Amino acid sequence: MSSVREQAAHWFTRLLHVPKDHPDHEQLRAWLAANPLHAREYQAFSELWGDFSSTANTQALAQAMERRHGRRTFMRRGMLGLVGVLAVGLAWRYRQPLEWEARYATAIGERRRVSLPDGSEVHLAADTRLHVRFERGRRQVYLLQGQAVFDVAHETDRAFRVDGGLAQVTVLGTRFVVARDPLELRVSVARGSVRVENDEGSVVLAAGDVASCNGHTAPHRLDVAASNAFAFEQGRLVLEQAGLEEIATSLSRYHRQPVRVLPGKHTPSINAVVQLDNVEGFVQALPSIAPIEVSSSNGVTYLRGL
């Protein structure tokens, strides 16, 4: 096990049973922000835990483990404590009768539409992975990476939730997009409403709203058009006030080479519409659009602000 993964496991077990206003949460946020790898490893544990985390059940399990083994033993065992708690939690979660389960994935440049048994429709953007579970009392989607449009069929007695790692989205309406990057989750609503929530707070979005959050901020509204997120369905990528990191992440889903950002003098932002069947042409045209240098090395395309 890597040292970063051990640290992530340590943070996960350490914060299972402390209140949200405890100083340790501020230390965790600093650790997550220090390196993208930290956030990815921590998210891996959150995904394993699924939507069982950040609930009263989490606290109850942690307290039960502590009563059984003692606080020092619980903390000293580290990964053993984590595995024990997760095992109990997952056993509780999967005790619910499973009606249907599936996993979906798209490759670089690929888009895919799927129909779910409840009549809901999902359109996966490129380089996207989903895990879907339908149980008696809920419909649960885990967005492991990438971007997807959800057109949700209404069911009064069974909620539809999307867990994006950095936040959970509860459907109050019907049609929305969730886009997950390593350090940001963005939700855009076309019709109806959704609630986006994480440990830092929550926000309810109506049609036309867009919200974003990362590992240490509450979901907050963005002043961009919600329709941008749906453009890939028509074979376009819309960039609005997009910085280099957003540009690189968005292009990487459709470009034959991954796109990365190099440190530069400036951090330009651009507005552009990219045709997905000519992403390479757009990459080569970037220097004429904004003060951006484009280079390629060892199978990677690099962007640098000038």
C-alpha positions as MATLAB code, in Angstrom:
seq = 'MSSVREQAAHWFTRLLHVPKDHPDHEQLRAWLAANPLHAREYQAFSELWGDFSSTANTQALAQAMERRHGRRTFMRRGMLGLVGVLAVGLAWRYRQPLEWEARYATAIGERRRVSLPDGSEVHLAADTRLHVRFERGRRQVYLLQGQAVFDVAHETDRAFRVDGGLAQVTVLGTRFVVARDPLELRVSVARGSVRVENDEGSVVLAAGDVASCNGHTAPHRLDVAASNAFAFEQGRLVLEQAGLEEIATSLSRYHRQPVRVLPGKHTPSINAVVQLDNVEGFVQALPSIAPIEVSSSNGVTYLRGL';
ca = [
       0.000    0.000    0.000;
       1.382    3.435   -0.917;
       2.127    5.976    1.797;
      -0.494    8.340    0.339;
      -3.118    5.610    0.502;
      -2.168    4.886    4.092;
      -2.529    8.565    4.900;
      -5.940    8.638    3.194;
      -7.047    5.607    5.228;
      -5.774    7.285    8.382;
      -7.764   10.460    7.668;
     -10.879    8.463    6.819;
     -10.852    6.485   10.069;
      -9.779    9.503   12.099;
     -12.759   11.614   11.033;
     -15.471    8.987   11.133;
     -16.372    9.856   14.709;
     -15.524   13.533   15.206;
     -17.973   16.471   14.840;
     -17.911   18.646   11.719;
     -16.543   21.650   13.636;
     -13.532   19.690   14.937;
     -10.136   21.227   13.946;
      -9.158   17.924   12.307;
     -11.559   18.694    9.435;
      -9.616   21.848    8.612;
      -6.385   19.831    8.625;
      -7.983   17.292    6.266;
      -9.008   20.056    3.854;
      -5.437   21.330    3.800;
      -4.131   17.801    3.156;
      -6.605   17.262    0.303;
      -5.685   20.570   -1.310;
      -1.935   19.900   -1.097;
      -1.879   17.279   -3.856;
      -4.490   15.965   -6.350;
      -3.399   12.424   -5.502;
      -4.497   12.970   -1.901;
      -8.021   13.814   -3.057;
      -8.165   10.812   -5.411;
      -7.089    8.335   -2.737;
      -9.479    9.799   -0.176;
     -12.318    9.688   -2.733;
     -11.566    6.008   -3.338;
     -12.403    5.271    0.287;
     -15.489    7.484    0.084;
     -16.687    5.595   -2.990;
     -16.205    2.257   -1.248;
     -18.211    3.604    1.616;
     -20.762    4.937   -0.898;
     -23.594    7.042    0.359;
     -23.341    5.405    3.771;
     -20.785    8.062    4.733;
     -21.672   11.407    6.271;
     -24.760   10.048    8.024;
     -25.767    9.272   11.592;
     -25.120    5.609   10.796;
     -21.442    6.420   10.300;
     -21.246    7.921   13.768;
     -23.073    4.977   15.305;
     -20.715    2.448   13.714;
     -17.612    4.357   14.747;
     -18.911    4.628   18.315;
     -19.703    0.923   18.343;
     -16.171    0.084   17.202;
     -14.746    2.395   19.845;
     -16.851    0.870   22.627;
     -15.801   -2.612   21.549;
     -12.075   -1.990   21.126;
     -11.366    1.296   22.899;
     -10.357    4.593   21.276;
      -6.598    3.948   21.335;
      -6.953    0.466   19.911;
      -9.379    1.709   17.275;
      -7.002    4.447   16.116;
      -3.846    2.356   16.447;
      -5.164   -0.366   14.189;
      -5.651    2.144   11.363;
      -6.503    0.132    8.300;
      -7.861   -2.761   10.350;
     -10.327   -0.370   11.962;
     -11.244    1.029    8.553;
     -11.845   -2.412    7.093;
     -13.947   -3.402   10.093;
     -16.137   -0.333    9.905;
     -16.486   -0.526    6.123;
     -17.349   -4.208    6.293;
     -20.176   -3.540    8.742;
     -21.332   -0.525    6.747;
     -21.311   -2.282    3.413;
     -23.066   -5.286    4.877;
     -25.793   -2.963    6.150;
     -26.025   -1.165    2.815;
     -26.272   -4.277    0.677;
     -28.766   -5.874    3.033;
     -31.399   -3.956    1.095;
     -32.966   -6.201   -1.571;
     -31.125   -5.645   -4.840;
     -33.492   -5.383   -7.787;
     -31.018   -4.516  -10.549;
     -27.358   -3.525  -10.954;
     -25.137   -2.493  -13.869;
     -21.860   -0.774  -14.719;
     -21.290    1.429  -17.744;
     -18.129    2.936  -19.221;
     -17.077    4.897  -22.282;
     -13.642    5.198  -23.861;
     -11.813    8.364  -24.906;
     -13.920   10.038  -27.608;
     -16.874    7.668  -27.127;
     -20.418    8.691  -26.148;
     -23.159    6.287  -25.144;
     -26.871    6.346  -24.302;
     -28.366    3.801  -21.927;
     -31.918    3.163  -20.723;
     -32.482    2.146  -17.108;
     -35.244   -0.275  -16.004;
     -37.301    2.526  -14.403;
     -37.536    4.426  -17.706;
     -34.745    6.879  -16.870;
     -32.228    7.736  -19.597;
     -28.505    8.349  -19.157;
     -26.186    9.821  -21.783;
     -22.533    9.208  -20.936;
     -19.875   11.601  -22.208;
     -16.461   10.271  -23.174;
     -14.137    8.698  -20.582;
     -16.953    8.178  -18.081;
     -17.686    5.381  -15.607;
     -20.973    4.700  -13.785;
     -22.160    2.105  -11.295;
     -25.954    1.863  -10.959;
     -27.877    0.006   -8.216;
     -31.656   -0.193   -7.904;
     -32.946   -1.378   -4.547;
     -36.399   -1.553   -3.032;
     -36.253    1.920   -1.492;
     -33.869    3.842   -3.720;
     -32.177    4.253   -7.072;
     -28.459    4.898   -6.590;
     -25.857    5.951   -9.157;
     -22.141    6.269   -8.454;
     -20.404    8.566  -10.929;
     -16.837    7.317  -10.644;
     -15.435    9.686  -13.277;
     -16.477   11.786  -16.237;
     -19.778   13.393  -17.162;
     -23.324   12.191  -17.747;
     -26.776   13.594  -18.506;
     -29.590   12.122  -16.403;
     -33.212   12.258  -17.548;
     -34.945   10.731  -14.554;
     -38.322    9.002  -14.533;
     -40.431   10.147  -11.585;
     -41.132    7.666   -8.788;
     -42.882    8.990   -5.689;
     -41.687    6.298   -3.294;
     -38.104    5.791   -4.522;
     -35.474    8.527   -4.636;
     -32.873    8.824   -7.398;
     -29.424    9.846   -6.151;
     -26.083   10.401   -7.860;
     -22.976   10.130   -5.694;
     -20.094   12.043   -7.271;
     -17.620   11.565   -4.437;
     -17.251   15.268   -3.629;
     -21.028   15.688   -3.249;
     -24.314   13.841   -3.583;
     -27.122   14.901   -5.925;
     -30.718   14.100   -4.990;
     -33.238   14.377   -7.794;
     -36.170   16.661   -7.086;
     -36.932   17.063  -10.807;
     -35.893   15.349  -13.997;
     -33.061   16.436  -16.338;
     -29.558   17.439  -15.255;
     -25.838   16.869  -15.856;
     -23.209   15.800  -13.336;
     -19.559   16.290  -14.333;
     -16.858   14.862  -12.106;
     -13.195   15.813  -12.307;
     -10.525   14.867   -9.759;
     -10.913   18.129   -7.823;
     -14.335   19.465   -8.844;
     -17.919   18.313   -9.152;
     -20.260   20.422  -11.315;
     -24.036   20.033  -11.629;
     -26.129   21.732  -14.353;
     -29.935   21.589  -14.443;
     -32.058   21.825  -17.594;
     -35.463   20.929  -16.164;
     -36.922   20.473  -12.695;
     -34.658   20.743   -9.647;
     -31.984   18.859   -7.697;
     -30.326   19.172   -4.315;
     -26.515   19.115   -4.224;
     -24.979   18.458   -0.806;
     -21.746   17.534    0.913;
     -20.355   17.857    4.438;
     -19.862   21.611    3.984;
     -23.420   22.499    2.971;
     -26.124   22.145    0.337;
     -27.917   24.066   -2.396;
     -31.113   23.442   -4.358;
     -30.796   24.106   -8.087;
     -33.657   24.934  -10.436;
     -33.758   24.896  -14.227;
     -30.899   26.949  -15.658;
     -28.747   26.763  -12.506;
     -25.178   25.482  -12.275;
     -23.299   24.655   -9.069;
     -19.768   23.549   -8.277;
     -17.880   22.210   -5.262;
     -14.531   20.670   -4.423;
     -13.140   18.705   -1.501;
     -13.301   21.621    0.946;
     -16.129   23.929   -0.197;
     -19.892   23.770   -0.022;
     -21.766   23.599   -3.345;
     -22.162   27.122   -4.741;
     -23.789   28.568   -7.845;
     -21.738   29.543  -10.901;
     -22.568   32.313  -13.343;
     -22.402   30.161  -16.478;
     -25.073   28.777  -18.797;
     -26.464   25.392  -17.763;
     -26.960   24.485  -21.427;
     -23.161   24.305  -21.889;
     -22.991   20.991  -20.069;
     -25.512   19.363  -22.414;
     -23.725   20.394  -25.626;
     -21.828   17.100  -25.983;
     -25.157   15.449  -26.861;
     -25.091   17.464  -30.114;
     -21.399   16.778  -30.714;
     -20.103   20.052  -29.267;
     -18.053   21.151  -26.289;
     -18.879   24.638  -24.989;
     -16.220   26.459  -22.979;
     -17.338   29.566  -21.099;
     -14.827   31.578  -19.079;
     -12.794   28.362  -19.015;
      -9.315   28.343  -17.521;
      -6.515   26.094  -18.709;
      -7.274   23.301  -16.234;
     -10.923   23.139  -17.310;
      -9.892   23.265  -20.968;
      -7.365   20.462  -20.505;
      -9.779   18.250  -18.579;
     -12.604   18.773  -21.078;
     -10.435   18.188  -24.153;
      -8.805   15.075  -22.664;
     -12.111   13.220  -22.834;
     -12.120   13.526  -26.627;
      -8.489   14.067  -27.674;
      -6.287   11.222  -28.880;
      -3.597   12.351  -26.412;
      -4.200   13.430  -22.793;
      -4.011   17.199  -22.346;
      -2.089   18.644  -19.389;
      -1.226   22.133  -18.146;
       2.295   23.434  -17.597;
       3.061   26.364  -15.261;
       3.054   29.654  -17.157;
       3.118   33.407  -16.688;
      -0.624   33.903  -17.063;
      -3.810   31.889  -16.622;
      -5.972   32.883  -19.602;
      -9.641   32.000  -19.851;
     -11.521   31.560  -23.104;
     -14.992   31.263  -24.578;
     -15.226   28.788  -27.427;
     -17.349   26.099  -29.080;
     -15.441   22.944  -30.016;
     -16.729   20.436  -32.553;
     -16.055   17.011  -31.079;
     -15.193   15.569  -34.476;
     -12.337   18.089  -34.802;
     -10.818   18.410  -31.335;
      -7.281   18.216  -32.734;
      -7.991   21.172  -35.024;
      -9.173   23.219  -32.029;
      -6.058   22.310  -30.013;
      -3.809   23.483  -32.833;
      -5.820   26.711  -33.157;
      -5.581   27.600  -29.452;
      -2.502   29.873  -29.853;
      -4.495   32.051  -32.262;
      -7.438   32.253  -29.851;
      -5.587   33.146  -26.640;
      -2.009   33.560  -25.350;
      -1.534   29.816  -24.972;
       1.434   27.730  -26.041;
       0.691   24.206  -27.288;
       3.377   21.520  -27.291;
       3.568   17.735  -27.376;
       5.943   15.290  -25.719;
       5.869   11.549  -25.004;
       2.254   11.155  -26.079;
       0.954   14.092  -24.015;
      -0.259   17.489  -25.255;
       0.723   20.399  -23.014;
      -0.874   23.844  -22.626;
       0.959   26.800  -21.079;
      -0.271   30.343  -20.530;
       2.066   32.996  -21.963;
];
